[in-house]
Amino acid sequence: MDRRKYIVKGIVQGVGFRPFIFNLASRLNLSGFVLNSPSGVVIEAEGLETDLDDFTRRISTEAPVLSRIISFSAAKIPVTNQPGFIILKSEENESNDTLIAPDVALCDNCYREMMNPQDRRHRYPFINCTDCGPRFSIVSSIPYDRANTSMRKFPLCPACREEYEDPGNRRFHAQPNACPVCGPSLELVPGSGIPNSASSGADFPDTDHQATERARELLKKGAILAIRGIGGFHLAVNAVSSKAVQRLRDRKGREEKPFALMAASLEAVKRICLVSEAEAKVLQGWQRPIVLLKKSGGGEIAPEVAPENSDYGVMLPYAPLHHLILDETLPYLVMTSGNYTDEPIAISNREAMDRLDGISDWFLLHNRDILQRCDDSIVRVIDQERLAILRRSRGFVPYPVFIGGKAEENILACGPELKNTIAFLSDDQVFLSQHIGDLDNPEAFKFYRHCIDYLGKILRIEPSCLAYDLHPEYLSTKWALEQDLPAVGVQHHHAHLASVLADNHAEGPAIGIILDGTGYGEDGTIWGGEVLAGDASAFQRVSWLNPFRLPGGTMAVRQPWRIALSLLYREFGEEFRSLPLDFLAGTDDQTIDNLITITRSGFNSPLTSSCGRLFDAVSAILGIKPFIAYEAQAAIALQMAAHEDEKGIYREAVNSVAGTGPIDLNFLLRMILDDIISGSAKGTVSARFHNTLAEMFTRAAVEARKETGLTRAALSGGVFQNLLFSSRLESALEREGFEVLSHIQVPPNDGGVALGQAVVAEKMIRSGKKSRIEG
């Protein structure tokens, strides 16, 4: 006989791990116990040595599908001759090596029960088990027990209690477990703009089933509904109704940016999109993200859903409530975040009815509190196999990114201004928050501070140092410098480089091609078209796009024709006025004169090397998008216009990249204009621009390799959301013999910057570099 003690760390709470251990031990005739503790799942097992060896092996090979074992230790301890195997009550103390699971989409078993008229949970919109349901969004503290979730106010009925306490049951210790007798319920409430008579009468819903049926009928008739889900509210309308979609746009203040869709089934998705086997797998996975898919041209989706865009962002139902509303009579819904543009999503009933009353006609509410707002994640499948995360939130958070080595201090990375996430670094793990968004909104900044407090509490990480972006006007930077902690400034693009290296567990330096819209440079200008050499410890700027001015500052971002004018004036002087360009023909001479004046003087016209702004300028030059209604719209439109089978390259522009230093844009612009003047199609010119720019940065990387000897290229920045450009660049770099690293676990855009900030700060602290450490 032998007895062993095991400690299992990772995502092992709320995923059926303890009943798995109980049943495995029972089958092997082992005695002992299993319990949850803040340091992980603790197991003591006693039996024959051969059975214990089998037990040890099968813990790793047969663990529940939603669990993730990060570390696993076993040690011999004295035999106690304890009879039987039991599950003990969870422990609680001040340490924490346990991870909370993300929110999980409804599983097949629960779906079958929900649709079975003979089941006691028939059409119950809050059905769940240990394999599915809310996790992160309902947790207030650890360990993950019902008393520490928003389910604590729903005492279990006898039938649910029996399931909850039976180790052989699929709902054993499923913390959100409930039924119509004891659990949360729905309420359908009219907005203030709906006459009282509409909410009176015998047909007004008073059960969950009636509420979902009535909600479906309202949506089919064109109503806008605010629907409380897992991580917050959605605003929903019938996606085939142009009138309904346009009403939502007008009320939400979202002029042109595409809306996300939810489809009733994979078959419904295939009627409107081209779906590969890999994309179908992601759509049906337990994370259930929004997946960007090519439109097929089929179906009857209203054109107002995704105007001037060749893709739809589509997800399948993930909450039981979604399944109950969508059906063959209502196969498609617009499901967009429940907020006014630029605000965080609403999570409480009162908040939604206060903030969304001017948008929504009706409110489908429930009384299970959402403790953590969590937007839908957005992903794309690249090359039919690689998952690229564009917004990392529900389904992925709070799972950590693991880094090599162990940090000497706990670090809070405060993130950037746009697409903000924060991150806590402790030991060898970086925990990124859910998507917070742009911080220039008071409600968003309030959410930002909440995430810092909450994640620190639930992870039990007390930071001893902060990492922040060097931009002095970022709210995240100002917040960091107001705290009574040492603070490490990290240059924006250095953070991008460190992020993609950490994302790939890559040791040693690389050539970083970091391309985005905005980042505060070490010389006080706006960077964004950078070729760097280095790693988390240090970097040097090797090459960059030759800087140009943004006349009007932020106004130029919203009006890309201003950037186009600035570039053309710099390259061609007054001669640019005679060019046959649509945006020039539509602009009066006085306006042009004024912009030339501020461009020449530099007044309110900051210098930038931004690759994102270059895409905007070319979009305006081609007459595709001289004005934008949302971030990156001009660049997206430029990509959408490109003829992907066009392989032409402006060879003189590529050959102009010789050596390191500024990358000249003169030849590129001249050849674009030559094509326009000769009558080339916009799609042809757009494709040649994409192809040429990829080759130019490849040539810059080759020149950097000559100088540094580095053979690895790391790609990061918002420009790499452009699938056409990124695929062209990766192919060109691989052709030149580079090992190419792209993001895997975090977005290439600013949603991944906090990861880089954390690892850069840790390296600076470890090496004793104090030049940027304040406090």
C-alpha positions in Angstrom: 0.0 0.0 0.0 1.1 3.6 -0.7 -0.4 7.1 -0.2 0.4 10.1 -2.4 -0.5 13.8 -2.2 -1.1 15.6 -5.5 -1.4 19.4 -6.1 -3.0 20.2 -9.5 -2.8 23.9 -10.7 -4.5 25.5 -13.6 -8.2 25.7 -14.7 -9.4 23.0 -12.4 -12.3 24.6 -10.6 -15.8 24.8 -12.0 -15.0 22.4 -14.8 -15.9 19.0 -13.3 -12.4 18.2 -12.1 -13.3 17.0 -8.6 -16.0 14.6 -9.7 -13.6 13.3 -12.4 -11.0 12.6 -9.6 -13.7 11.1 -7.4 -14.9 8.7 -10.1 -11.4 7.8 -11.3 -10.3 7.0 -7.7 -13.4 5.0 -7.1 -12.9 2.9 -10.2 -9.3 2.2 -9.1 -10.4 1.2 -5.6 -8.4 4.1 -4.1 -9.2 5.8 -0.8 -8.5 9.4 0.2 -10.0 12.8 -0.7 -10.1 15.7 -3.1 -10.7 19.4 -2.4 -10.5 22.8 -3.9 -8.1 25.2 -2.4 -6.7 28.6 -3.5 -3.4 26.8 -4.3 -5.2 24.4 -6.7 -6.9 21.1 -6.4 -5.4 19.0 -3.5 -5.7 15.2 -3.8 -4.6 12.5 -1.3 -5.0 9.0 -2.7 -4.1 5.6 -1.1 -4.0 2.2 -2.6 -1.8 -0.3 -4.4 1.3 1.2 -6.0 0.3 0.0 -9.5 -3.2 1.5 -9.1 -1.7 4.8 -7.9 0.6 4.8 -11.0 -2.4 4.3 -13.2 -4.3 7.1 -11.3 -1.3 9.5 -11.8 -1.1 8.9 -15.5 -4.9 9.2 -16.1 -5.2 12.5 -14.3 -3.3 14.1 -17.1 -4.6 12.0 -20.0 -8.4 11.9 -19.1 -9.0 15.3 -17.5 -12.2 17.1 -18.3 -12.2 18.9 -21.7 -12.6 22.4 -20.2 -9.8 21.9 -17.6 -6.2 23.0 -18.3 -3.5 21.5 -16.1 -0.6 24.0 -15.7 1.4 22.2 -13.1 1.0 18.8 -11.4 3.0 17.5 -8.5 2.9 14.2 -6.6 4.7 13.2 -3.4 4.6 10.1 -1.1 3.1 10.6 2.3 2.4 8.3 5.3 -0.4 5.7 4.8 -3.5 6.5 7.0 -5.7 3.5 6.1 -8.6 5.9 5.5 -11.7 4.1 4.2 -13.3 5.2 0.9 -12.8 8.3 -1.2 -14.6 11.6 -0.5 -14.8 15.1 -1.7 -14.0 17.6 1.1 -15.3 21.2 1.5 -13.2 23.9 -0.2 -10.4 25.6 1.6 -9.8 29.4 1.6 -6.6 31.2 2.5 -4.5 34.1 1.3 -2.5 32.3 -1.4 -3.8 31.8 -4.9 -2.5 29.5 -7.6 -6.0 28.6 -8.9 -7.4 29.9 -12.2 -11.1 30.8 -12.8 -12.5 29.3 -16.0 -13.8 31.5 -18.8 -17.6 31.6 -19.6 -18.5 28.5 -21.6 -21.2 28.1 -24.3 -24.1 25.8 -23.7 -23.1 22.1 -24.1 -24.9 19.6 -26.2 -26.3 17.6 -23.2 -27.9 20.7 -21.7 -29.3 21.8 -25.1 -31.0 18.4 -25.5 -32.5 18.6 -22.1 -33.7 22.2 -22.7 -35.5 21.1 -25.9 -37.0 18.0 -24.4 -40.7 18.6 -23.3 -40.3 15.8 -20.8 -37.4 17.3 -19.0 -37.9 19.5 -15.9 -35.7 22.2 -17.5 -37.6 22.2 -20.7 -37.1 25.7 -22.3 -35.4 27.0 -19.2 -33.1 29.9 -20.2 -30.5 29.4 -17.4 -29.8 25.7 -17.8 -26.1 24.7 -17.3 -23.8 22.0 -15.9 -20.1 21.5 -15.1 -19.4 21.5 -18.8 -21.0 24.8 -19.7 -22.4 28.1 -18.4 -21.2 31.3 -16.9 -17.9 31.3 -14.9 -15.8 34.5 -15.0 -18.8 36.8 -15.3 -20.5 35.6 -12.1 -17.5 35.2 -9.8 -16.8 37.6 -6.9 -13.9 35.8 -5.2 -12.1 32.5 -5.0 -12.4 29.6 -4.4 -15.0 29.1 -7.1 -17.9 28.0 -4.9 -21.6 29.1 -5.2 -21.3 31.4 -2.2 -18.7 33.4 -4.1 -20.8 33.8 -7.2 -23.9 35.8 -8.1 -25.9 32.5 -7.7 -25.6 32.8 -3.9 -29.0 34.5 -3.8 -30.7 31.5 -5.3 -31.0 28.6 -2.8 -31.1 25.3 -4.4 -34.4 23.4 -4.5 -34.3 19.7 -3.3 -34.0 18.3 -6.8 -31.1 20.7 -7.8 -29.4 20.1 -4.4 -29.4 16.4 -5.0 -27.7 16.9 -8.4 -25.3 19.4 -6.9 -24.2 17.0 -4.1 -24.0 13.8 -6.2 -20.4 13.2 -7.5 -21.8 10.9 -10.2 -24.0 13.7 -11.6 -23.1 16.0 -14.5 -24.1 18.9 -12.3 -22.0 18.0 -9.3 -20.8 21.3 -7.9 -21.9 23.2 -11.0 -22.1 26.5 -9.2 -24.7 28.2 -11.5 -27.0 25.1 -11.3 -30.7 26.0 -11.2 -34.1 25.2 -12.5 -37.4 27.0 -13.0 -38.3 26.3 -9.3 -35.2 27.8 -7.7 -33.2 29.7 -10.2 -33.1 33.0 -12.1 -36.0 34.1 -14.3 -36.8 36.4 -17.2 -38.8 39.6 -17.5 -39.8 41.4 -20.7 -40.3 45.1 -20.0 -41.2 47.9 -22.4 -39.1 51.0 -22.9 -40.4 54.4 -21.9 -41.3 55.1 -25.5 -43.8 52.2 -25.6 -47.4 53.1 -24.7 -48.6 51.6 -21.4 -51.3 49.7 -23.4 -48.6 47.7 -25.1 -47.6 46.2 -21.8 -51.0 45.5 -20.5 -53.4 42.6 -21.2 -53.5 38.9 -20.8 -50.8 38.4 -23.5 -48.1 40.1 -21.5 -45.5 37.5 -20.6 -45.4 36.2 -17.1 -43.2 33.1 -17.6 -39.8 32.5 -19.1 -41.3 30.6 -22.0 -43.8 33.4 -22.7 -41.1 36.0 -22.5 -38.9 34.3 -25.1 -41.9 33.7 -27.4 -43.0 37.3 -27.2 -39.4 38.6 -27.7 -39.1 36.6 -30.9 -42.4 38.0 -32.2 -41.3 41.5 -31.4 -38.0 41.1 -33.1 -39.7 39.6 -36.2 -41.9 42.8 -36.3 -38.9 45.1 -36.3 -38.5 46.0 -32.6 -35.1 46.7 -31.1 -34.6 44.6 -27.9 -31.9 45.0 -25.2 -31.2 41.4 -24.2 -29.3 40.6 -21.0 -26.9 37.8 -21.7 -23.8 36.3 -20.0 -21.3 39.2 -19.9 -23.7 42.1 -20.6 -26.5 43.4 -22.7 -26.8 43.0 -26.5 -28.9 45.3 -28.7 -30.8 42.9 -31.1 -32.8 43.4 -34.2 -34.0 41.2 -37.0 -31.0 41.1 -39.4 -33.1 40.8 -42.6 -35.0 44.0 -41.9 -33.3 47.0 -43.4 -35.6 49.3 -41.6 -34.9 47.8 -38.2 -31.1 47.7 -38.7 -31.1 51.4 -39.9 -33.2 52.4 -36.8 -30.6 50.7 -34.6 -27.8 52.5 -36.4 -29.5 55.9 -36.0 -30.3 55.4 -32.3 -27.0 53.8 -31.3 -24.9 56.5 -33.1 -23.1 53.9 -35.3 -23.1 55.3 -38.8 -21.3 52.6 -40.9 -19.3 50.2 -38.8 -20.4 46.6 -39.4 -22.7 45.0 -36.9 -22.1 41.5 -35.5 -24.6 38.7 -36.4 -25.9 35.8 -34.5 -27.2 32.9 -36.6 -29.5 30.1 -35.4 -27.3 27.3 -36.7 -24.2 26.5 -38.7 -26.4 25.7 -41.6 -27.8 29.3 -41.4 -24.2 30.7 -41.4 -23.4 28.7 -44.5 -26.3 30.3 -46.3 -24.7 33.7 -46.0 -21.0 33.0 -45.7 -18.2 30.9 -47.1 -17.3 28.6 -44.2 -14.2 26.3 -44.2 -13.9 23.3 -42.0 -11.6 25.1 -39.6 -13.9 28.1 -39.4 -16.9 25.8 -38.7 -14.9 24.3 -35.8 -14.2 27.7 -34.3 -17.8 28.8 -34.7 -19.0 25.7 -32.8 -16.2 25.7 -30.1 -17.0 26.4 -26.5 -15.7 29.9 -26.7 -18.3 30.8 -29.4 -16.5 34.0 -30.6 -17.5 36.3 -33.4 -15.8 34.9 -36.4 -15.0 37.1 -39.4 -16.2 35.2 -42.6 -16.4 36.0 -46.3 -19.8 36.9 -47.5 -21.1 34.3 -50.0 -23.7 36.6 -51.7 -26.5 34.3 -50.5 -29.2 34.9 -47.9 -31.3 37.9 -47.2 -29.2 39.9 -44.7 -30.0 43.6 -44.8 -27.2 45.5 -46.6 -27.2 47.9 -43.7 -25.6 45.2 -41.4 -22.1 45.4 -43.0 -22.1 48.1 -45.7 -19.1 48.2 -48.1 -17.6 45.2 -46.4 -16.9 41.8 -47.9 -17.1 40.1 -44.5 -19.7 39.3 -41.8 -18.8 38.9 -38.2 -20.9 35.9 -37.2 -21.4 33.9 -34.0 -23.6 31.0 -33.0 -25.8 31.1 -29.9 -23.9 30.5 -26.7 -26.4 31.2 -23.9 -29.5 29.1 -23.6 -31.6 32.3 -24.0 -30.1 32.8 -27.5 -31.2 29.3 -28.6 -34.7 29.9 -27.3 -35.2 33.1 -29.3 -33.5 32.2 -32.6 -35.3 29.6 -34.8 -36.1 28.8 -38.4 -38.6 31.7 -38.5 -36.0 34.1 -37.1 -32.6 32.7 -38.2 -30.5 35.9 -38.0 -30.2 38.6 -35.5 -27.9 41.7 -35.3 -26.4 41.2 -31.8 -24.3 44.3 -31.1 -22.9 45.4 -27.7 -25.5 47.0 -25.5 -24.1 50.5 -25.3 -24.1 53.8 -27.0 -21.1 54.2 -29.3 -17.8 54.3 -27.3 -19.3 53.4 -24.0 -18.8 50.1 -22.2 -21.6 47.5 -22.4 -24.4 47.7 -19.8 -24.5 44.8 -17.3 -27.2 45.6 -14.7 -30.9 45.9 -15.4 -31.1 49.4 -14.0 -28.0 50.6 -15.9 -29.5 49.2 -19.1 -32.8 50.8 -18.7 -31.1 54.2 -17.9 -28.5 54.1 -20.6 -30.3 52.2 -23.4 -33.8 53.5 -23.1 -33.4 55.9 -26.0 -32.2 53.0 -28.2 -34.2 50.0 -27.2 -37.9 49.5 -27.6 -38.0 46.5 -25.1 -35.8 45.0 -22.4 -35.5 41.3 -21.9 -34.1 41.2 -18.4 -33.1 38.5 -15.9 -32.2 38.6 -12.2 -28.8 36.7 -12.2 -26.3 39.5 -11.6 -23.4 39.9 -14.0 -20.4 40.8 -11.9 -17.9 41.2 -14.8 -18.9 42.7 -18.1 -17.3 40.8 -20.9 -17.8 41.7 -24.6 -17.8 39.0 -27.3 -14.4 38.0 -28.6 -13.6 38.5 -32.3 -11.4 36.1 -34.2 -10.4 35.2 -37.7 -9.0 31.9 -39.2 -5.9 32.5 -41.3 -4.6 30.0 -43.9 -7.4 27.6 -43.0 -5.7 26.7 -39.7 -4.3 29.5 -37.6 -6.6 31.3 -35.2 -5.9 35.1 -35.0 -7.6 36.8 -32.1 -8.6 40.4 -32.8 -10.5 41.1 -29.6 -9.8 38.8 -26.6 -12.6 38.8 -24.1 -15.5 36.3 -23.4 -14.4 32.7 -23.7 -10.7 33.5 -23.4 -10.5 35.6 -20.2 -9.1 35.2 -17.6 -6.9 32.4 -19.0 -3.3 33.6 -18.7 -0.4 33.8 -21.1 2.6 31.9 -19.7 6.1 33.4 -20.1 9.6 31.9 -19.6 11.1 32.3 -16.2 9.6 33.6 -13.0 9.1 37.3 -12.3 10.9 38.8 -9.3 8.0 41.2 -8.6 4.2 41.5 -9.3 3.6 44.0 -12.0 0.4 45.7 -13.2 0.6 46.7 -16.9 -1.7 49.7 -17.3 -2.2 49.3 -21.1 -2.6 51.9 -23.9 -5.4 54.4 -24.6 -7.2 52.6 -27.4 -8.5 49.0 -27.3 -7.3 48.9 -23.7 -6.7 45.8 -21.7 -4.7 45.7 -18.5 -2.5 42.8 -17.3 -1.1 41.4 -14.1 2.2 39.6 -14.2 2.9 37.3 -11.3 5.4 34.4 -11.2 5.4 33.0 -14.8 1.9 34.1 -15.8 0.4 37.2 -17.3 -3.3 37.7 -16.8 -4.9 40.0 -19.3 -8.2 41.6 -18.6 -11.2 41.4 -20.9 -11.5 44.0 -23.6 -12.0 47.4 -21.9 -12.0 49.7 -25.0 -11.0 53.3 -25.6 -10.4 55.2 -22.4 -11.4 58.7 -23.6 -15.0 58.0 -22.4 -15.8 58.6 -18.6 -17.7 55.3 -18.4 -14.9 53.4 -20.0 -12.4 54.9 -17.7 -14.6 53.9 -14.7 -14.7 50.4 -16.1 -10.9 50.5 -16.4 -10.4 51.2 -12.7 -12.9 48.5 -11.8 -11.0 45.9 -13.8 -7.8 46.8 -12.0 -9.4 46.4 -8.6 -11.4 43.3 -9.5 -8.6 41.4 -11.2 -6.2 42.2 -8.5 -8.7 40.9 -5.9 -9.7 37.7 -7.7 -6.2 36.8 -8.6 -4.9 37.9 -5.2 -2.0 39.8 -6.8 -0.8 42.9 -5.1 1.4 44.8 -7.6 4.7 46.2 -6.5 5.4 48.0 -9.7 3.4 49.5 -12.6 4.2 49.6 -16.3 2.8 52.4 -18.5 2.9 53.8 -22.0 5.2 56.8 -22.6 2.5 58.9 -24.1 2.0 61.7 -21.5 -1.7 62.3 -22.3 -2.9 58.7 -22.1 -5.4 58.4 -19.2 -3.8 55.0 -18.4 -0.4 56.8 -18.1 -1.7 59.6 -15.9 -3.4 57.0 -13.7 -0.2 55.0 -13.3 1.8 58.1 -12.4 -0.7 59.1 -9.7 -0.3 55.8 -7.8 2.1 55.5 -4.9 4.2 52.7 -6.6 7.3 52.6 -8.8 6.3 53.0 -12.4 8.2 51.9 -15.5 7.6 53.7 -18.8 7.6 51.4 -21.8 7.7 52.7 -25.4 4.6 51.6 -27.3 6.2 49.7 -30.1 8.8 48.1 -27.8 5.7 46.8 -26.0 4.4 45.4 -29.2 7.7 43.7 -30.0 7.9 42.2 -26.5 4.3 41.1 -26.7 4.6 39.0 -29.9 7.8 37.4 -28.5 6.2 36.5 -25.2 3.1 35.3 -27.1 5.3 32.8 -28.9 7.5 31.9 -25.9 10.5 33.1 -28.0 13.8 33.7 -26.3 16.4 36.1 -27.6 16.1 39.2 -29.9 14.3 39.5 -33.2 13.7 42.0 -36.0 10.3 43.5 -35.1 8.2 44.9 -37.9 5.7 46.9 -35.8 3.0 48.6 -37.9 0.1 50.5 -36.4 -1.7 53.9 -36.3 -0.3 55.7 -33.3 2.4 55.3 -30.8 4.4 57.9 -28.9 8.0 57.7 -30.1 11.2 58.3 -28.1 11.9 61.4 -30.2 8.5 62.9 -29.4 6.9 62.2 -32.8 4.2 59.7 -33.6 5.7 56.3 -34.6 3.8 53.5 -36.4 5.9 52.2 -39.3 8.8 50.7 -37.4 11.5 48.1 -38.0 13.1 47.4 -34.6 15.8 45.1 -33.4 15.7 43.7 -29.9 13.7 41.9 -27.3 12.0 42.7 -24.0 15.3 43.9 -22.5 16.1 46.6 -25.1 15.5 47.7 -28.6 17.0 49.9 -31.3 15.0 51.6 -34.1 16.6 50.3 -37.4 14.2 51.6 -40.1 11.0 53.5 -40.3 8.7 55.1 -42.8 9.9 58.6 -43.7 7.8 60.8 -41.4 5.0 63.0 -42.8 2.6 65.5 -41.2 -1.0 65.1 -40.1 -2.6 68.5 -40.8 -5.1 69.1 -38.2 -3.9 66.4 -35.8 -6.8 64.1 -34.9 -8.9 65.7 -37.6 -6.6 64.2 -40.2 -7.3 60.7 -38.8 -11.1 61.3 -39.4 -10.4 62.9 -42.8 -7.7 60.8 -44.6 -7.7 63.2 -47.6 -5.8 65.6 -45.3 -3.0 63.0 -44.9 -3.0 62.4 -48.7 -2.6 66.1 -49.3 0.2 66.3 -46.8 2.1 63.4 -48.5 1.6 64.7 -52.0 2.7 68.2 -51.1 5.8 66.9 -49.4 6.7 64.7 -52.4 5.6 66.9 -55.3 5.3 70.5 -54.0 2.6 72.7 -55.7 2.5 70.4 -58.7 0.2 68.1 -56.8 -2.7 70.5 -57.4 -2.9 69.4 -61.0 -3.2 65.7 -60.3 -6.6 64.2 -61.5 -7.7 63.0 -58.0 -11.3 62.9 -56.8 -10.6 64.4 -53.4 -8.7 67.4 -54.9 -11.6 68.1 -57.3 -14.0 68.1 -54.4 -11.9 70.5 -52.2 -11.9 74.3 -52.7 -8.6 76.1 -53.2 -8.8 78.1 -50.0 -9.1 74.9 -47.9 -6.1 73.4 -49.7 -4.1 76.6 -49.1 -5.0 76.6 -45.4 -3.8 73.0 -45.1 -0.6 73.6 -47.0 0.1 76.5 -44.6 -0.3 74.5 -41.4 1.6 71.6 -43.0 4.5 73.8 -43.8 4.5 75.5 -40.4 4.0 72.3 -38.5 1.2 74.0 -36.4 -1.2 71.3 -35.2 0.4 69.0 -37.8 2.4 66.4 -35.9 5.0 64.3 -37.6 4.3 60.6 -38.0 5.8 57.5 -39.4 2.5 55.7 -39.1 1.8 52.8 -41.5 -1.8 52.9 -40.6 -2.0 56.5 -41.7 -0.2 55.6 -44.9 -3.0 53.1 -45.7 -5.6 55.9 -45.0 -3.8 58.3 -47.3 -3.6 55.8 -50.2 -7.3 55.0 -49.7 -8.1 58.8 -50.1 -5.7 59.2 -53.1 -7.6 56.4 -54.8 -10.9 58.0 -54.0 -12.1 55.1 -51.9 -12.5 56.7 -48.5 -11.5 60.3 -48.1 -13.6 60.5 -44.9 -14.3 57.8 -42.3 -17.0 57.1 -39.8 -15.1 54.7 -37.6 -11.5 53.7 -36.8 -9.5 52.1 -39.7 -12.4 52.4 -42.1 -10.3 53.8 -44.9 -7.7 51.1 -44.6 -10.4 48.4 -44.4 -12.0 49.8 -47.5 -8.7 49.9 -49.3 -8.1 46.2 -48.5 -11.7 45.3 -49.5 -11.2 47.0 -52.9 -8.0 45.1 -53.7 -8.0 42.5 -56.5 -6.4 39.6 -54.5 -5.2 37.8 -57.7 -3.2 40.9 -58.8 0.5 40.1 -58.1 2.0 43.3 -59.5 4.7 45.1 -57.6 6.2 48.6 -58.0 9.7 47.4 -58.3 11.4 50.8 -58.2 9.8 51.5 -54.8 11.1 48.2 -53.4 14.6 48.9 -54.8 14.6 52.3 -53.2 14.9 50.6 -49.8 18.7 50.4 -49.5 20.3 50.2 -46.1 18.7 51.2 -42.8 17.1 54.4 -41.7 14.1 56.2 -43.2 12.1 54.3 -45.8 11.4 56.7 -48.7 7.8 56.8 -50.0 8.5 58.9 -53.1 8.7 56.1 -55.6 5.7 54.3 -54.1 3.5 57.4 -54.4 4.7 58.3 -57.9 4.0 54.8 -59.2 0.5 54.8 -57.6 -0.2 58.1 -59.4 1.2 56.8 -62.7 -1.3 53.9 -62.5 -4.2 56.2 -61.6 -3.4 58.5 -64.5 -3.1 55.6 -66.9 -6.6 54.4 -66.0 -5.7 51.4 -63.9 -8.6 50.0 -61.8 -8.7 51.0 -58.2 -8.6 47.3 -57.2 -5.5 46.8 -59.2 -3.7 49.8 -57.7 -4.8 48.8 -54.2 -3.4 45.3 -54.6 -0.1 46.6 -56.0 0.2 48.9 -53.1 -0.3 46.0 -50.6 2.1 43.9 -52.5 4.8 46.6 -52.8 4.6 47.7 -49.2 5.0 44.1 -48.1 8.1 43.8 -50.3 9.5 47.1 -49.0 9.3 46.0 -45.4 10.8 42.7 -46.3 13.7 44.5 -47.9 14.0 46.6 -44.8 14.1 43.4 -42.7 16.9 42.0 -44.9 18.9 45.2 -44.5 18.3 45.0 -40.7 19.5 41.4 -40.8 22.8 42.5 -42.5 23.3 45.0 -39.6 22.2 42.8 -36.7 22.6 39.2 -37.8 19.1 38.4 -36.6 17.1 35.9 -38.6 13.7 36.0 -36.8 11.0 38.5 -37.8 8.3 39.3 -35.2 5.1 41.0 -36.5 2.8 43.1 -34.4 0.5 46.2 -34.6 -3.0 46.9 -35.8 -2.0 46.9 -39.4 -1.6 43.1 -39.2 -5.4 42.8 -38.9 -5.2 43.4 -42.7 -5.2 39.8 -43.9 -4.1 40.7 -47.4 -1.1 42.7 -46.3 0.0 40.4 -43.5 -0.2 37.3 -45.7 1.9 39.0 -48.4 4.5 40.1 -45.9 4.8 36.7 -44.1 5.2 35.0 -47.5 7.9 37.4 -48.6 9.8 37.2 -45.3 9.7 33.4 -45.4 11.0 33.5 -49.0 14.0 35.5 -47.7 14.7 32.8 -45.0 13.2 34.5 -42.0 11.5 32.6 -39.1 8.3 34.6 -38.9 6.4 35.1 -35.6 2.8 36.3 -35.4 0.4 36.7 -32.5 -1.3 33.5 -31.2 -2.9 34.2 -27.8 -3.4 38.0 -27.9 -4.4 40.5 -30.6 -1.8 42.1 -32.8 -3.5 45.5 -32.1 -3.3 47.5 -28.9 -5.3 44.8 -27.1 -2.0 42.9 -26.7 0.2 45.9 -25.6 -0.3 45.2 -21.9 1.4 41.8 -22.2 4.4 43.5 -23.7 4.5 46.3 -21.1 4.5 43.7 -18.3 7.4 41.6 -19.7 9.5 44.7 -20.6 9.0 46.2 -17.1 10.0 42.8 -15.6 13.2 42.7 -17.6 14.0 46.3 -16.7 13.5 45.6 -13.0 15.5 42.4 -13.2 18.5 44.1 -15.0 18.4 47.1 -12.7 17.8 49.6 -15.4 16.2 52.5 -13.5 16.3 55.2 -16.2 12.5 55.0 -16.7 11.5 54.0 -13.3 9.6 56.6 -11.3 8.3 56.6 -7.7 
